[in-house]
Amino acid sequence: MSHDTPPGVTNLTPSILDTGTVKNGQVNFGNWRGAADVPENQPPQALPPSERVGFAVMGLGRLTLGEILPAFSSCHLAKPVALISGRREKARLTAQGYGIGEDALFTYDDIQRLADRPDIQAVYVVTPNALHAEQVETLAAAGKHILCEKPMAKSSAEAQRMIAACQKAGVKLMIAYRCHYEPFNQAVRHLVQSGELGRPKLVEAINTQVQGSADQWRLKLELAGGGALPDIGLYCLNGTRAVLGEEPESLFAQMISPPNDPRYKDLDETFSFMLRFPSGVIANCATSYGAYETKDLRIQLEKGWITLENAFSYTGHRLRIGQRQGNHKTVNEWRLPAENQFALEIDHFAHCILNDLTPRTPGEEGLRDQKLMEALYDSARTGRMIHLATE
């Protein structure tokens, strides 16, 4: 067989630009795009499955089955290895799709047995708010690191118990504020805090949706701890604090619950609140279980404005920036690569476990929000402006 090069072809060997290089355990490629285009990101480096942090997921509801478990397929540092559920049949069915064996299925009553499973290093708690404190205390005693869904608990007292239990056991506690890890929200935070558009003056955050009439735990005070505020209004509260990088010094709130709707006999349907910050920024936030879905964030600054549509959604983010250019106004849209924010937060926690680091959103972050929500409810009940103690 002839090995001669075909006529007109001088080299059949791909260049290093096409094949990439291996350095320090990472495959890297040179930029093949022209100067007018955005350079391509380097490929992610995933740990071998045997070296990834093993997660048990507690609670097999809509969020877990629809978002959290599927997100593990996009993780590079974590893997699901166990499930915790009150329904064995559902756990078995779910486990089959993720290669989880029968011996890695647990009930809520036997989670202390996780202490005997070194392959389970962390637990993602995805249960109703009222259950978090006791479950986190039990998991901490079993020596497991804990990623807990927001809101952290029903009260600041419970949140403090959770932090203390994890500190005593020497395990990490992270609250699942997914927007902290989402690229568009990160871009807004960095732009605001960079000072490029001057100092921020006003923030508007809104998170609304129309709640159905179904029997669900979010509409039960004893399980949820509140209505729209802790469930979806928390994104406005925490998102504003994150964007500004400071804590409010005073707040004022109002809430309305339809008197003829039994769902809101003990809960807030619509909640509006104002936050004032030491820098002089005023934030106006609103949330409701009775208004058409809107999840937007807007910041007015000295030299421009920033609008992030669908800021608190899983998908559909749109980031626009208005400012002066020369003698005219411009509106620019930033188009960022979409990434799975659940996978990003899970991998962040796994990275912290592997490298013994403090998570970006630790239990103390959740505790601050719990205290602020308690002050907001106090203001709404009394009609008073609340002045907060500065730490």
VEXGU-377265 format. One record per residue (C-alpha): x, y, z. Coordinates in Angstrom, 3 decimals, m for minus. Layout:
REC       px       py       pz
REC        X        Y        Z
...
# end
This chain:
REC       px       py       pz
REC    0.000    0.000    0.000
REC    1.334    3.390   m0.949
REC    1.800    6.039    1.737
REC    2.380    8.819   m0.742
REC    0.619   12.121   m0.042
REC   m2.297   12.691   m2.472
REC   m1.668   15.274   m5.185
REC   m2.229   18.831   m3.948
REC   m2.083   17.873   m0.258
REC    1.080   18.872    1.532
REC    0.316   17.837    5.140
REC   m2.293   15.490    6.581
REC   m1.232   16.084   10.187
REC   m3.568   18.398   12.183
REC   m1.870   21.411   13.716
REC   m1.423   21.995   17.436
REC   m4.226   24.559   17.147
REC   m6.597   21.700   16.287
REC   m5.269   19.008   18.624
REC   m4.542   21.168   21.674
REC   m1.879   20.680   24.292
REC   m1.787   18.971   27.674
REC   m0.247   20.903   30.540
REC   m0.681   20.492   34.290
REC   m3.430   17.924   33.790
REC   m5.491   20.210   31.563
REC   m6.212   20.134   27.830
REC   m5.815   23.595   26.307
REC   m6.545   24.929   22.840
REC   m5.277   28.063   21.164
REC   m7.812   30.614   19.980
REC   m8.926   29.779   16.450
REC  m11.320   32.695   16.128
REC  m10.604   36.048   14.570
REC  m10.107   39.207   16.617
REC  m13.693   40.360   15.964
REC  m15.207   37.312   17.730
REC  m15.216   36.419   21.417
REC  m12.504   33.822   22.196
REC  m13.752   30.326   22.927
REC  m13.618   29.110   26.529
REC  m11.209   26.320   27.395
REC  m12.884   22.909   27.829
REC  m13.777   22.059   31.433
REC  m11.648   19.522   33.233
REC  m13.771   16.925   34.994
REC  m12.514   14.774   37.838
REC  m12.577   11.009   37.331
REC  m15.855    9.610   38.715
REC  m13.977    7.855   41.517
REC  m12.595   11.187   42.754
REC  m15.797   13.234   42.627
REC  m17.659   14.255   45.768
REC  m20.510   11.825   46.419
REC  m23.854   13.495   47.149
REC  m27.006   12.109   48.686
REC  m30.111   14.081   47.688
REC  m32.781   14.386   50.369
REC  m36.328   14.936   49.142
REC  m37.579   13.762   45.750
REC  m40.039   16.509   44.874
REC  m40.426   18.599   41.729
REC  m37.247   20.601   42.206
REC  m35.084   17.530   42.767
REC  m36.504   15.465   39.914
REC  m36.886   18.343   37.474
REC  m33.702   20.326   38.103
REC  m31.247   19.082   40.734
REC  m30.688   15.447   39.795
REC  m30.511   16.214   36.037
REC  m27.955   18.958   36.821
REC  m25.448   16.361   38.036
REC  m24.902   15.374   34.391
REC  m23.317   18.818   33.908
REC  m21.188   18.623   37.056
REC  m17.435   18.100   36.869
REC  m16.661   17.595   40.562
REC  m19.773   15.924   41.993
REC  m21.912   12.846   41.491
REC  m25.199   11.532   42.989
REC  m24.627    8.358   45.008
REC  m27.665    8.086   47.294
REC  m31.292    9.189   47.676
REC  m33.343    9.969   50.764
REC  m37.116    9.798   50.457
REC  m40.239    8.932   52.381
REC  m41.564    6.888   49.450
REC  m39.590    3.763   48.653
REC  m41.271    3.127   45.316
REC  m40.429    6.601   44.021
REC  m36.867    6.313   45.321
REC  m36.331    2.973   43.556
REC  m37.689    4.299   40.270
REC  m35.573    7.434   40.445
REC  m32.438    5.524   41.453
REC  m32.603    3.342   38.352
REC  m32.054    6.339   36.089
REC  m28.936    7.434   37.962
REC  m27.248    4.099   38.601
REC  m27.889    4.255   42.343
REC  m28.205    0.874   44.055
REC  m30.844   m0.343   46.483
REC  m28.363   m0.143   49.360
REC  m28.051    3.619   48.799
REC  m31.738    4.383   49.365
REC  m32.587    5.842   52.757
REC  m35.712    7.047   54.541
REC  m35.990   10.184   56.646
REC  m36.053    8.022   59.768
REC  m32.681    6.373   59.182
REC  m30.475    9.195   57.904
REC  m28.197    8.702   60.906
REC  m27.024    5.546   59.067
REC  m25.259    7.783   56.566
REC  m22.431    7.937   59.122
REC  m21.480    4.420   57.986
REC  m21.210    5.426   54.311
REC  m17.882    7.133   53.508
REC  m18.884    7.289   49.821
REC  m21.534    9.845   50.803
REC  m19.592   13.001   51.610
REC  m22.352   15.582   51.249
REC  m26.138   15.825   51.363
REC  m28.291   18.240   49.369
REC  m31.364   18.968   51.530
REC  m34.439   19.690   49.365
REC  m37.303   19.405   51.841
REC  m39.925   21.842   53.215
REC  m38.473   24.728   55.223
REC  m39.764   23.586   58.615
REC  m37.814   20.306   58.349
REC  m34.398   21.813   57.613
REC  m33.177   22.474   61.152
REC  m33.693   18.989   62.565
REC  m32.494   17.271   59.405
REC  m29.332   19.388   59.191
REC  m28.553   18.699   62.858
REC  m28.877   14.944   62.258
REC  m26.789   15.032   59.082
REC  m24.081   17.096   60.757
REC  m23.902   14.581   63.601
REC  m23.427   11.891   60.938
REC  m20.387   13.802   59.678
REC  m21.823   14.948   56.352
REC  m21.301   18.295   54.641
REC  m24.640   19.944   53.856
REC  m26.006   21.975   50.944
REC  m29.418   23.233   52.086
REC  m32.145   24.762   49.934
REC  m33.352   28.287   50.639
REC  m34.925   29.678   52.699
REC  m32.554   28.253   55.273
REC  m35.224   27.642   57.923
REC  m38.446   28.994   59.420
REC  m36.690   31.374   61.822
REC  m33.340   32.889   62.697
REC  m33.284   30.762   65.861
REC  m33.457   27.600   63.748
REC  m30.788   28.965   61.405
REC  m28.463   29.567   64.352
REC  m29.048   25.986   65.533
REC  m28.066   24.690   62.110
REC  m24.864   26.732   62.022
REC  m23.922   25.660   65.537
REC  m24.525   21.974   64.746
REC  m22.293   22.114   61.675
REC  m19.560   23.991   63.515
REC  m19.635   21.459   66.352
REC  m19.407   18.543   63.905
REC  m16.704   20.208   61.793
REC  m18.722   20.006   58.557
REC  m19.474   22.652   55.947
REC  m22.901   24.250   55.528
REC  m23.867   26.047   52.324
REC  m27.227   27.589   51.429
REC  m28.365   27.000   47.852
REC  m28.593   30.579   46.608
REC  m28.280   29.461   42.988
REC  m28.316   33.001   41.524
REC  m24.928   33.706   43.148
REC  m23.432   31.158   40.731
REC  m25.471   32.019   37.625
REC  m23.361   33.902   34.998
REC  m25.776   36.777   34.253
REC  m26.316   37.582   37.940
REC  m22.561   37.398   38.474
REC  m21.998   39.814   35.587
REC  m24.448   42.335   37.066
REC  m22.806   42.116   40.484
REC  m19.307   42.606   39.064
REC  m20.409   45.522   36.851
REC  m22.151   47.343   39.704
REC  m19.300   46.863   42.155
REC  m16.620   47.767   39.577
REC  m17.739   51.400   39.596
REC  m17.677   51.530   35.795
REC  m21.170   53.053   35.729
REC  m20.662   55.153   38.826
REC  m22.363   54.641   42.155
REC  m25.707   52.805   42.289
REC  m28.670   54.863   43.478
REC  m31.825   52.784   43.067
REC  m32.556   49.069   42.837
REC  m35.851   47.522   41.761
REC  m36.387   43.795   42.189
REC  m39.623   41.927   41.533
REC  m40.504   38.245   41.728
REC  m44.128   37.276   41.141
REC  m46.084   34.233   40.028
REC  m49.662   33.013   40.095
REC  m50.062   30.278   42.676
REC  m52.531   27.485   41.945
REC  m55.214   26.250   44.287
REC  m53.618   22.836   44.764
REC  m52.894   21.455   48.223
REC  m49.164   22.134   48.563
REC  m46.713   22.648   51.397
REC  m45.822   26.219   50.369
REC  m49.339   27.275   51.351
REC  m49.089   25.752   54.840
REC  m47.651   28.111   57.442
REC  m46.366   25.317   59.675
REC  m44.197   23.968   56.833
REC  m43.271   27.120   54.907
REC  m42.913   29.658   57.709
REC  m44.466   32.368   55.523
REC  m45.950   33.059   52.126
REC  m44.505   34.798   49.083
REC  m41.719   36.584   51.009
REC  m39.584   33.588   52.126
REC  m40.341   31.548   49.014
REC  m39.799   33.915   46.082
REC  m39.386   37.362   47.666
REC  m36.168   36.083   49.196
REC  m34.576   36.295   45.742
REC  m35.234   40.053   45.712
REC  m33.831   40.472   49.219
REC  m30.746   38.330   48.781
REC  m30.174   39.457   45.199
REC  m30.150   43.130   46.188
REC  m27.701   42.485   49.030
REC  m25.449   40.496   46.682
REC  m25.442   43.089   43.905
REC  m24.613   45.962   46.253
REC  m22.231   44.035   48.520
REC  m23.576   45.736   51.647
REC  m26.209   45.284   54.338
REC  m29.320   47.479   54.770
REC  m29.511   49.933   57.662
REC  m33.305   50.350   57.654
REC  m36.384   48.820   56.049
REC  m40.124   49.260   55.643
REC  m42.687   46.717   54.427
REC  m46.347   46.195   53.599
REC  m48.246   42.997   52.933
REC  m51.699   42.183   51.615
REC  m53.593   38.897   51.707
REC  m57.034   38.637   50.037
REC  m59.606   38.290   52.844
REC  m61.822   35.994   50.775
REC  m59.073   33.530   49.782
REC  m58.614   30.733   52.370
REC  m55.159   29.933   51.002
REC  m53.848   33.144   52.528
REC  m55.622   33.051   55.858
REC  m52.236   32.815   57.611
REC  m49.879   33.736   54.760
REC  m48.825   36.782   52.771
REC  m49.950   36.709   49.155
REC  m48.389   40.041   48.157
REC  m45.442   41.657   49.932
REC  m43.649   44.913   49.128
REC  m40.611   46.298   50.917
REC  m38.041   49.089   50.815
REC  m34.428   48.763   51.935
REC  m32.075   51.677   52.633
REC  m28.331   51.058   52.598
REC  m25.479   52.966   54.276
REC  m24.156   54.054   50.862
REC  m27.438   55.852   50.200
REC  m28.925   53.266   47.833
REC  m32.678   52.694   48.104
REC  m34.070   49.345   46.950
REC  m37.747   48.790   46.197
REC  m38.718   45.124   46.102
REC  m42.019   43.346   45.536
REC  m43.225   39.772   45.470
REC  m46.595   38.105   45.024
REC  m48.303   34.750   44.637
REC  m51.149   36.436   42.761
REC  m49.501   38.352   39.879
REC  m48.388   37.194   36.433
REC  m44.865   35.787   36.441
REC  m42.123   38.435   36.431
REC  m38.606   37.932   37.798
REC  m36.659   41.075   36.926
REC  m33.852   43.147   38.454
REC  m33.078   46.781   37.569
REC  m30.330   49.076   38.884
REC  m30.090   52.834   38.288
REC  m26.547   54.188   38.562
REC  m24.904   57.581   38.124
REC  m23.697   56.842   34.590
REC  m26.233   54.322   33.313
REC  m28.743   51.621   34.088
REC  m28.730   47.835   34.147
REC  m31.736   45.599   33.523
REC  m31.628   41.826   33.953
REC  m34.839   40.214   32.742
REC  m35.666   36.813   34.239
REC  m32.942   37.444   36.812
REC  m34.356   34.870   39.224
REC  m35.445   32.300   36.613
REC  m33.713   29.083   35.633
REC  m33.405   30.208   31.992
REC  m34.215   33.111   29.675
REC  m31.871   35.740   31.113
REC  m31.520   38.974   29.154
REC  m28.989   41.584   30.277
REC  m29.160   45.137   28.893
REC  m27.100   48.196   29.816
REC  m28.035   51.785   29.018
REC  m25.484   54.601   29.062
REC  m24.166   57.600   27.138
REC  m21.721   57.188   24.281
REC  m20.496   60.494   22.935
REC  m23.495   62.684   22.152
REC  m26.130   59.956   22.174
REC  m27.640   57.298   24.390
REC  m27.011   53.612   23.758
REC  m28.509   50.338   24.945
REC  m26.176   47.352   24.763
REC  m27.172   43.747   25.312
REC  m24.714   41.284   26.806
REC  m25.050   37.750   25.477
REC  m23.402   35.285   27.821
REC  m23.167   31.499   27.458
REC  m26.041   29.872   29.336
REC  m24.963   27.492   32.098
REC  m26.858   25.264   34.508
REC  m26.900   27.223   37.759
REC  m27.727   24.123   39.824
REC  m24.659   22.346   38.441
REC  m22.556   25.435   39.149
REC  m23.645   25.661   42.786
REC  m23.199   21.914   43.358
REC  m19.706   21.982   41.845
REC  m18.839   25.056   43.925
REC  m19.723   23.171   47.093
REC  m17.793   20.115   45.910
REC  m14.774   22.340   45.210
REC  m14.999   23.754   48.745
REC  m15.126   20.236   50.206
REC  m12.180   19.022   48.148
REC  m10.061   22.070   49.008
REC  m11.337   22.812   52.544
REC  m12.718   26.240   51.633
REC  m15.641   28.274   52.986
REC  m18.561   28.333   50.515
REC  m19.532   31.627   48.907
REC  m23.012   31.344   50.468
REC  m22.459   29.763   53.902
REC  m25.008   29.320   56.668
REC  m24.267   32.831   57.924
REC  m25.624   34.214   54.642
REC  m28.898   32.388   55.202
REC  m29.032   33.584   58.807
REC  m28.740   37.221   57.715
REC  m31.716   36.799   55.388
REC  m33.756   35.095   58.122
REC  m33.172   38.043   60.460
REC  m34.057   40.528   57.732
REC  m37.278   38.673   56.854
REC  m38.294   38.701   60.507
REC  m37.739   42.463   60.569
REC  m39.742   42.842   57.357
REC  m42.702   40.948   58.831
REC  m42.435   43.094   61.962
REC  m42.573   46.251   59.857
REC  m45.525   44.985   57.825
REC  m47.486   44.103   60.983
REC  m46.765   47.357   62.827
REC  m46.518   49.815   59.951
REC  m43.191   51.095   61.314
REC  m39.848   51.747   59.703
REC  m37.319   49.349   61.236
REC  m33.798   50.618   61.920
REC  m31.313   47.772   61.960
REC  m28.321   47.338   64.207
REC  m25.056   47.539   62.298
REC  m22.513   44.831   62.983
# end
